[in-house]
Amino acid sequence: MNIWTALLDLLILLTAAMVLGTLCERIKQSAILGYLLAGTLLGPNALDWMPNHEAVSSIAELGVALLLFTIGLEFSWDRLKKLGPVALAGGTLQILITGGATAAVCMAIGLDWRTGVALGGVVALSSTACVLRLLVRRAEMESVHGRNSLGILLMQDVAVVPLVLLVTVLAGGGSMSEIGWDVGRAVGAACLLAGTLYVVLNYLVPPLLRTEELARNRELPTLLAVVVAVGSAWAAHRLGLSPALGAFMAGLLLAGSPFATQIRAEVGSLRTLFVTLFFSSIGMLGDPVWAAGHWIQILAVVALIVLGKAAVTTGVVLVFRYSLGAALATGICLAQVGEFSFVLAEVAHLGGLIDGDLFRLIVSSTIVTLFLTPFLVAAAPFAATKAQAILPRQSPHSDSEERPISSERKGVKPIIIVGYGPAAQRAAEALGRTLASTLIIIELHPSSAALARNAGFETHVGDATRAEVLEDAGVRRARAVIVAVPDPATSRQIVGQVRLLAPDALIVTRARYHAYRDELIRAGADLAVDEEEIVGKYLASSLQAELQTD
C-alpha cells in the first residue's frame, strides 16, 4: 500500500466531511450528519472515490479506540452520582430492558439467540455525540430531560466496553460452558490489564509528570496521553480483548489523576479528528443502492426502534417519579441508535453473528435514526408540553401530606421559590432570615426537595410548569414568585403559568443566558436577572479591586 495514496484518501474524506459538516451547520443540523453523508457518498458503495478505503477504515478503527480513551478521561463516578439514580439505575435498566426486548423480538422471528443478544446491545445504545451537541445548542442541558438524557448517555458509554466484550465472546461460538469459559478468560484478561494500568498510571506516571521538563513543555503531557492510550489499546489487542476496552480503561484510570484536566485540554483537538474520522468511516458502511431497494424494511425497523426506545426510556424515567412530560421528553431525545452501535455491529458481523443483508439493514436503519435525531430533540419539549396538558390534575410528584396549607399561613401572602438548586438555596437563606414563615419551595427532584424540607421550608414536590402544582402551592395568593430553574425554556413556561394564575404577583426569574432575557420578560416576568451581565460586572469589579491593592 502506498502511504501517500492512503493519505490522499484521508485528505479527500476529511475535506468532504468539513464541507458537508459546514453545510449541515448552516441549515441548523448537526455537523455529524455531514460527516456521515461524506463517508456514504465517497465510500465503496457509492462514488468509490477512495480505492484505499480499507486503510482509512483501519485508521478510523484506531480513532475509535482513542475516542473511547477521551470519553474515559472525562468520566468519573462522582460526576455520574451527582446526576442522581436515573443515571446509574435508570441507565442500567434502559440498557437491559431495551436489549432484552430486542433479543426477544429477534428470537421470535427465528434468529439465533446469540444474534438477538448482539442486536439487543446494538439497539440499546443512543448517540451521546449527537444528543449532547443538540441539547447544548438549544440551551436545554439544564432542563430536566437534558440532565436525565446526560445521565443515561453516560451510563450507556460505560456499557459500551462490556457489550463489546460480550459480543466478542458470543461471536466465538461454542456451547454454553465454552462461552462461560471464554467470558471468564476475557474478564480475567481485563482484570489483568486494569491492574497493570493502575500500577503504571498511579505509581510510575505521577513521578514522571512532576518533572520540570513536563511542567515547562505542554507537548509532553499530550504525548504521554497518546502513548498511554495507544499502548493500552495494543495491550488489550494482545490479550485478545477489544482495543477500545484497553483505551477506555486507560482514560478512566487517568481521569482520577491530578493531571487529568490538563491532559483533557491538550487532547481536545485530537478528539475532533477522531470524531470526524469515526463518523465518516461509519458513513462508508452505508450502501445507498441496497437501501433504495429495501426502503420499506428500513422504515419499518426505524419506526420500531424509535417508538420502542422512546417507550422504554419513558417508562424507566417514570419509575423514578418524574412527570410524564419530563419522562417523555427524555425518551424522545434518546430514541435513536448510537454511534458506538456500529462498533458492536461490526464485531458481530465479523464474528458471523450477523449476515450481510442484516448488517446492511442495521447500518442503514441506524444512519436514518441519526439523521432523525435533530428533529427528535427539537420535538421533545413540545411533546412534553402536550403530554402534560392531557394529564389529570393530580401530580405524580405531589405529596399529599404537604399539599394542604397550614391554617396559620392562610391569611399570609407567601413568597414562592421554584427550584432549590444552589442559586435558590442562597436566595432562600437570605429571605429566610425575615420571611421564613412565608417561604414556599417547589422542587421537581425529590433529593433537592428533601434539602429544602430539612432547612425548614414548606416544600411541594412537583413540576412547576403544570398549573395544578402551582395552585397546590398557593400561587394565586402569592406576593412574589422567584423562578430559579436554570433551563430557559422551562423558566419561560413557568413564568407564563404563574402570570396567568397570579396576575398581580411580582415575578423575578433567572436568565441563565443573556439571549433569553427579553423572552422571559415577554412571558410575564417583572424582572429577569441576567447572569451573564452580572458575572461580567463582577469580573470587572474584582479585577479593579485587585489592581487597586497593587
Secondary structure, DSSP 8 states (H G I E B T S, - for coil): --HHHHHHHHHHHHHHHHHHHHHHHHTTS-HHHHHHHHHHHHSTTTT---TTHHHHHHHHHHHHHHHHHHHHHH--HHHHHHT-HHHHHHHHHHHHHHHHHHHHHHHHTT--HHHHHHHHHHHH---HHHHHHHHHHTT-TTSHHHHHHHHHHHHHHHHHHHHHHHHHHHHT---HHHHHHHHHHHHHHHHHHHHHHHHIIIIIHHHHHTSHHHHH-THHHHHHHHHHHHHHHHHHHHTTS-HHHHHHHHHHHHTTSTTHHHHHHHTHHHHHHHHHHHHHHHHHH--HHHHHHTHHHHHHHHHHHHHHHHHHHHHHHHHTT--HHHHHHHHHHT-S--TTHHHHHHHHHHTTSS-HHHHHHHHHHHHHHHHHHHHHHHHHHHHHHHHHHTS-SS-TT--TTTSS--GGGTTS--EEEE--SHHHHHHHHHHHHHHGGGEEEEESSHHHHHHHHHTT-EEEES-TTSHHHHHHTTGGG-SEEEE--S-HHHHHHHHHHHHHH-TTSEEEEEESSGGGHHHHHHHT-SEEEEHHHHHHHHHHHHHHHHHHH-
